[in-house]
Amino acid sequence: MDQFAIYLPLDMIPRFSRRSPVAVIAEPRHANVVVCYIPQPCVMKNFRLHEDRAANVKASLEVAAMQWKRAEGHPNIHRLLGLCGNYPVPSVVTPYIERSLLEYLLTTQANSVVMFATLQSVATALGYLHDQNPPILHSNVKASNILVDRSGKALLTDIGIHNAVMQSDADSSIRWRAREIVLSVGPSPPTKAADCWSMGMTILEVVSRQRPFAQFPNDAQVIMALYQGHFPLLPPGLDGHLEGLLSSCWKPPLQRLSIQTIAKYLRLLSERARE
């Protein structure tokens, strides 16, 4: 794919300035996220970073966007409309979906059958990424990167974007990141196994309705816990099959479950909840 094919046409840029932003909907450490129109509602993620990193980040963003575009054939992968602008790096533009996974589960009071079935669809989408040649790695699986549309379909978003932009010393996703990634000396590339660790943390987040390592108020404590070989506290009374799934997601990389096996576990948990 030509790198220019991932950029929105220049004539769309004035539309952003005339009618947007409607609202800032999120402000993570490294970006602000706003609702815009082109003319349909969309989300523009604008990145904050030092200009001396701009050239490298721009190149990484373009690669990530091309990989994301390559994965759009799966029904549970959110669409990337394209990149837009160029200062200090391009913004990422996607269709606007109102609800994150946790918001969906809370507002609909979804039962365990729906919860595990929805998580299974996300794991299947991640498996689709991993099955590509070469594999596509998400690098930031967490509940806030799973959206749910009006039909109740889950959509995995931000494919590869986090790893393209984020510096390890300012990582807003430490709690979901694989132990070997967090504790590595120097840059550590994303892996399938690391995505599977993060999927386990996302399952815990959804089941508990709390971020992983909720017992620790700051990320430095999480890093120390990982260094000491500790794992997040699990909710009391957790189903034994679910506890086994989570523990298997957090084994050393070569012993960790594949995402395809995680998806099968989630399907079985959904079926058990139906009984």
N, C-alpha and C positions, 0 to 999 in steps of 0.2 A: 504494500500500500504506500502510495506517495505521501510524504509528510504533509504536503499542502492540502490533501484531501480531508485531513482531520480538523482544519480551520473553518469556522463559519464564514460565509461571504462577508466582505467588508461593508456591503450596504445594509447589513443587519445591525451594525454597531450603533448608528443613530437611533434605532428603535429602543435600544437599551437606555440611552440617555434621555429620551422623551418621556418614557412612561415608567421608568424604574429608578431606584429600587422601590418596590411597594413596602417592603419591610425587611429588616435584618432578622433572619430566623435562627442563626447560630453564630457564635464567635469562638471557635476553638483557638488554641494558642497561636496557630500559624496562619489563620485565615479569617475572613468573614464571609458569611453565606447569605445571599439576598435573593428575594423573589423578583423576577423580571418578566418581560413579555417580548415574544418575537414572531407573531403576536400572541401565541398561546402562552400560558404561564410556564415559566421555567425557573430553574435555580442556577445562579452564577456563584461559583466559589472563587473568591479573590484571595490571593496568597500574600502574606506579609513576610518578607525576608530581606536580608542584606543584599545590596546590589552586587557585591563582589561574588555572590553565589548565583546570580541570575542566569548567566550563560549555561552553567552546568545543569541547573534545575530546569531551564527551558528545554534542553536536549532530553533530559530524563522524562519530563512531562510529555513530550512528543512521542517518545517510545512507549510510555505507559498508555497514552491515548490510542496509539495504533493497535496495541495489544487488546485494549478494551473493545475497540471496534471489531476486532477479529472474533470476539466472544459473544457478539450480540445475537447469535442464532438461537440461544437458549431462552425459553420463555420466562425464566426467573432471573435473568440478567437485565438490570436497568439499562436503558438506552443512554448512550453518550451522544448529545447533539453535536458537540465539537468543542474546540478551543476558540477563545476569542480574545482579541487585544494582544498587548505585547509589553506591558509595563507593570512591575519589573519583569514579570513572566506572564504567559497567557493565563486567562481564567478558564475554569472548567464549567461547561454549560450542559445541564441535563433537564429533562422534563420535570415539572413540579409534581411531587407526590406528597400529599398532606401529612401522612402518618408514618412514623417509624414503627418498627415491630413492637416495641414495648407499648407505645401509645395505642396501637391497634388492639393488643391483648387486653389492656386495661379498659379501654372505652367499650369494647364489645363483650367484656367479661368472658372471654373465650375459655373453654374447658381444656383439659389436658389432651384430649384427642386432637383438637385443633392446634394447640401449641406444639405438640410433637410433630404433627403432620406438616406444619409450617416450617419448623426447623429442618425436617427432612427435605423439603423442597429447596431450602437454602443449601444444605449439604450436597444435594444433587447438582445444583448450579455450580458449586465449588468443584465438584468432581468433573463437571464438563470442562471447566478451566484447566484442571490438572491433566485431563486427557488430550489436550491439544498438543500439536507437534510444531514447535517446542511447547512445553507446558506454559500456561499463563498462571502467574502467582498473584494472589490478591494482596497480601502483605498487611492487611488491617481489618481482619474479620472481627466484627463486634456488632452489638444490637443496633447501634445508631447508624450503621452502614447497611442495614436491612430495612427497606421501605415496604409498605403494604398499600396496594392501590384499592380503589373503591370496590373491586370485585373480591377482595380478600387475597389476592395473589401477592406473594412475597417477591421482592426484587432486590438482588444483591447489587450494591452500588459502589462507586469509588474504586474500581478495579485498578490496582497498582499505583494509585495516585499518592497514597501516603508515603510509600517508600521512595517515590520520585522527589518528594518535597522535604520530608522531615529529616532533621539532624538528630542523631541519637541523643545528644545532650538536651534536647528540647522535645522529646517524644511524648505526645499526649496520650499514647496508647500503651504505656509500659505494662499496665495491668493485664492486657490481653496478649502481650508479646511472649513468644517462646523463650524459655530460660536460656537456651544457647544463644539466642539473638541478643537478649538483654545483657548477658555477661560476657559477650565476645569482646576481645581487645581489638579496636578498630572496626571499620565497616564490616557488616556481616550480611551477605545477600539473602533475600527471602528464599524459602524452600517449601516444598509440599508439606513436609513434616511440621514446619513452623505454622503454616496455615491450619493444620489439623489441631495443634495445640490451641490456637486462637479460637477455633470452632468449639473446642471443649469449654473454654472460658465463656464463650457466648452462650452456650447451652446453660451453664451455671448462672450467668447473668439473667437469662430469661426465666429460669425456674425460680430463682431466689428474688428476682426484681431488685437486685443490688449489683453494683459493679464488683468484679472479682477483687479479692483481698479487701473486702469491705471492713475487716477488722483493723486495717491500717489507714490512718487519715491522709498520709502523704506518700508520694511515689518513692522517696528514698527508703522508706521502711519496706516497701514492696521489693525493691532491688536487694536489700539486705536479706529478706526472707527467701528470695530465690537463690541467693548466694549460699544460704545455709541449708538449702534443699527442702524448704517448706512449701506447702501448697495452700490455696484458699480454704477457709473453713466452709464445710458443706452444711446446708440446712439440716436441722434435726429431723429424724424420721424419713430421710430420703430413701426412695425405692432402691433396693439392692442392685437391680439391673442398671439403673441410672448411675448409681455410685460407681459401679464397675466400668461403665462407659467413660465417665469423667476421668477416673484414674488411668484408664488406658490411653486417653488423649494426652496425658501429661507424663508419659514414660519417656526415656531417652529416645532421641530421634529414630534410630534404627528399629526400636521396639514399638513405636507409636502406631496406632491404628491408621490405616489409609482413610481418606475421606469417603471412599465407596463403602467401607465397612461401617463407618460412623453413620452414614445414611441408612444402612440396613438396620442398625441398632435403633435409630430413631423411628423407623417404620414399625418395628416390633413394639416399641414403647407406645406408639399411637394405637396399635391394635390391642395391646394389653389394657390401655386406658378405656377402650371401648367396651370391654367385657363387663 
